[in-house]
C-alpha cells in the first residue's frame, strides 16, 4: 500500500514537466500507468498533448482515457517521456523491462528530449543488479543467447506467463531474465549484450534518464544526471 502511494506521488510530481502542445512518451508498468491516468485527467481539463505509448497495454489505457495518440511514423521527436524503472543507481543508470516493454521503451527514450523516471523508494540502489536484467531475444536464437549470457556469470531464466507458456513481447520476441547479482560495470555489460547476435535489446538504460523523481513517503526526491 505504501509503495502504491509513493508511485502515485512520483507520477503526480512528473505532471509539471508536461506542457500544452507537447508530444509525450507514455511508459509501461504500474508507476507509468499512474502517470497515464493522471495525464488523462489533465487532458479532460483541457491539456492539449499527443502521446506515444511504449506498449499495447499503455496504448489501450491511454485510449480508454481519451488521450490523443500519435506514432513515431508521424513524429520522430518527443518532448518528454515519463516512465518507471526497476532499479536506479546514483549515476541515473537504470534497469528496465520488468513490464516486458523494454524494446519500445528504449526506442521512445532515444527519441526523447527529456526522459523523466518516476519510482518509489525501493527502486533506488547503490549498484545495479539486484533486479534480474531483462534481455529481449529473437525466438530463433534463444538457446544460443541463453548459453552466452550464462557464460558471463548470470543465472538465466526464460520469462513465462500464465499457462506455463513463454512470455511473448509486443514485437513477438522472448525475454530472458538474467540474474547477475551486483553489476559493477554496467556500461561494459551493456556493450557486450548489444554486440551479441540474437539479442534484440537489453534493459540497461545508460545515459538516457534526465531526471528521476523518487517518492519516499510524502517526500519527492528529485535527481538529475
N, C-alpha and C positions, 0 to 999 in steps of 0.2 A: 504493500500500500504506500509506504514511504517513497519507494522508487517511482511509483506511478505519479505521485505528487511532484517529485523532482523532475521527471520527464516533462510534465505539463508546464512546470515553471520555466524550464530551459526553453521549451518550444515557444512559450509566450514571449520570453525575452527576445527571441530572434525576430519577432514581427517588426521591430524598429528598423531592421535593415531593408525592409521591403518598401518600395516607393511606387507611386502611381506611374503606370506605363512600363514597369519592369517586366522582363521575361524572367521567370523564376523556376529553377530546378527543384523538383519535388522528390525528396529522398524516399527511401523504403525502410520499413521497420517500425517498431512501436513508438519510438520518440518522433520519428518523421511523420507518422500518422497523426500524432497530436498536433504537430505543426500544420498539416494539411487541413485538419478540422478547424483549427483556429483561423487559418487563412480563408477558409470557406465563409466564416462569419464576417471577415473583413470585406470579402467580395460582395456579400449580401448587403453590406452597409455602404457600398459604392466604390470600393477599391477596384481600379482597372489594371489587371495584370494578365499575363498569359503564362501558363505553366507547362513545363516539360517534365513528365513523370519518368522515373527510373525503373518502373516495373509495371506489369499488368495490374497488380494489386493497387498500386498508388494511382494509376490511371483511373481505375474503376471508382476508387474512393473520391478522387477529385471530381469526376463527372457527376457522382451522386450528390455532391455539394454545390454543383453549379459553377465550378471553377473553369473558366475558358482555357482550352489547351491548344498548344501548337506542337511542332515537331522539329527535330534537327534538320530535316529537309527544308523547312521553311525558314529556320532561324539558327544560325551556327554560332551565335554569341549570346551567352546567358549572363544576365546582370548579377543575380545572386542565386545560389543553391543552398537550401537548408536540408541537412541530412544528419543521421545519427552515426554512431560508431560503437564498435565492440570494445575497443581499447584506444586510449590516447596517452602518448608519452610526453615528457617535458618539452621535446622539440616539435610537438604537434604532429608527429608521425602517427598514423592510425592503423589499426586492424579493422577492416570492414568485411561484410559478406555473410554475417550470421543470418541475415534475412534472405540470402540467396540471390541478391541482385547486384553483386559486385561489378560485373562487366558493364552494365548500363550505368551504374553509379559512377564508375571511373571515367567513362566516356563523357557523361554530363559534367562531372567535376572538371575535366580537362578543357571544357568549353566555357568555363565559368570565370567571371572576373573576381568574384568573392565567394569562397566556399565557407559557409558558416556551419559548424558542427554543434549539435545540441546533445547533451548527455547528462545522465545522473552521476552522482559522485563515485559510484562503483566502477565507472569506466576509466577513471584516471589511474595510471600505473607509472611506476618508475622506469620499468623496462618492458617492452612489448613481449608477448609470448604466452602469458597465462591462458589466454583465449586461443583455441585452436585456429590456425591460419587457414581460411578457405582458399582453395585453388580450383578454378574452373577449368575443366579439361574437355576436349572432344571425346566422345564415347569410344571411338576407334583406338585412341591412344591411352585409355585409362590404366590398363595394367602396366604398360611401359612407364608411364609417368609416376605411377604409384611406387614402382621399384626405384626409380631415380630419386624421388623425393625422400624415400626411406633411407637411401644411401647418404643423404645429407644429415641424417640423425633424427628424423621425425618419425613419430608413430602416425601412420596414415590410415584414415577411415573413410570409406565411401559414405557420403551422406544419404540417408534413407528417409522415406516418408511413410505415412500410414499404409499398411498393407504389405510392408517389407519390400517395397519397390524402390529402386534408386530415385532420389530426388532429381528432377529434370528442370533446368532453368528456363527462363523465357526464350532463350536462344537455343534450346534443345541440347544443352550440354549437361555434364555431370559435375558434382562438386566433391573434391577431396578435402576433408578436414584434417589438417596436419598439425599435430601437437609437437612443437619443438622445445617446449619449455621456454626459458629465457632466450631472447633473440638479441644478443649483444651487438650484432652488425646487421641491422635491418636493411640498410642500403645495399649491402653486398648480397644478402639473400634475395632481395627484390630483383637485382640484376640477374642472378643465377636462375631464378624461376622464369623471368621474362625471356631468357635465352633458351629455355628448354622446349624443344619441339613437342607439340601436343597440348601445351599449356595455353589456354585462351587468355586468361587473366588471373591475377592473384590479389589477395585482399590487403596487401601492404600499400597504403596511400601515403606517399612520401613527398613533402614539399607542395602539397595541394591545399591543405586547410589554411585559410587566412585567419579565422577566428574560431575559438572554441568556447562555448557557453556551458559551464558545468554548474548544475544546481546541487547545492549542498544544504539540505533543509530548506529554509526560506531565502537563503543567500545565493546569488548568482556570481560565480567567479568567471571573469572574462579573461581569456588567454589569447595572446597574439603571437604569430610567428615573426 
